[in-house]
Amino acid sequence: MRRLATALAAVLAGAAALAPLAEAAAPAAAPDPAPGGPQRPYEPDVAGTDNIDTLDVTATRGPGRSVTVAFDRRSRAAEGTTPAGARRFVFLFDRSVSFRPESFPTCARAVVEAGGVAACPPGSLVGEGLGNWPDGSEHGVAVVNTRVDGTPGVLVVIPGTGAILEQTFERVRDPYRGDYRWAADEIVPPSPVPPGERAGTTRFRLSFGATREDRGRTVGFVETTARPGDTLGFGLWSEFVTGQVVLPTATARLRP
C-alpha cells in the first residue's frame, strides 16, 4: 500500500510540473497593433464559433508614388455556417507605405448621414469595396476621406446596410514595427442585436487608393517608396465578439 501511495504521489507531482509547461505552450493572441486609437465600448465575450480567416492583398502602382492597396478577406465558421461578428479590424500596411489624407478633400460623417456619399466633395472618395454576408447578400462599399475627432482617417460606408464605420490612421506599436508602419484602425460599434446573433461577413474586399493633382503634381492618397516587383507585406488583425483574435498576413509583389 505504501508503494502504491508513493507511486501515485510521484505521478501527481509529475502532472503538476508539466501543467505550467502546457500553459506556456498555448499560443498567445496577437497583441493589439494600435492600442492608442479610439476605444470600443466594453462588451463581455460571448460563446460562439471560432472564425477561420484568410487574406489576399494586391498592390498596384499608379502615377508618381501612388499605389492602390486592395485587401480581400475571407472568413468561415469553424462550426456551423455563420462566422462570429466582429469588434475591430486593424489593417496593417508595409513599412514602405504612407498616406496623404491632407492632400484630399474630407467629408464629415454628418454629411454622409444626411445625403449619402454623393453629397461629399469631389475628390473625397478614396477607395471602394464589396461585402458578402452568410445569407447570400452582397453590398458595395465606399471609402471616404475624413477626420475622426481631429485624427485623419476614412469612413467605410455600406449604403445597402446603412452602416458607416470609422477608421483612424495610427502608427503601429511593437512588436509590429519591424514589418509595418501604419495601421487603419476600424471599430465596429455595438448594436442593439445581441453579440451572439451578429453575423460576420464571409468575404470583404476593401481597397485604399486615389490620385489627384496637388500643387502641380500628381499625388496619391496612398503612396509607397517601393519599386515595381518589390514584395510588400500586409496584415489584418481582427477581434470578434467571442474574444477570438486572428492575424492573417499576406505578401504582394508591387504591380507596375
C-alpha angles and dihedrals in degrees: 000000000000090000091051092051091049092050092048091050090052092051092049091047090051092050090049090051092050095048096076089048091053091049091049091051093055110107114254121225115257108263121248108275094203110029093154095067129091113314124235117228110261120263124171118244117263132209115262147117125308114245122232108210133186130185136208123181134187126194119197123188118228134181115324110344095332120129136179113220115197122193120200113189122184122191134185134175118254086214125027127356105282122076116224116262121261133246100184143000121198114191112207121207131202116263090250091062125091137167133234104194090149090068094058132067115258130225121207121228090239090059091053092046091052102040110005127240090309088070093059121103117269111268096028094101103094105164147002142208150170131236131202125199132200092253089064096256121138127198134187121238132211125201114209129187112242146141122250110206089331095314120116113250146119139260116234102208123193105184094184092062099028091239122147113184124188125221125188125199109239134176109245121244130223133316088035100056094090091065107022139032109183132039131192103217114204123187119200101207122222115267135199088260109096110254093242090057097050110111119220122218119262092211133009126182119191129171130193120201144093136153136218141165113267122175093341100313138082114257131182130225083224120032137179137197090209122108127231108280094030117125117240128193128221138174142187115213107199133185123193135200089259090062091251115144123198133178114194113182135198140188125217131192108227108251120217 
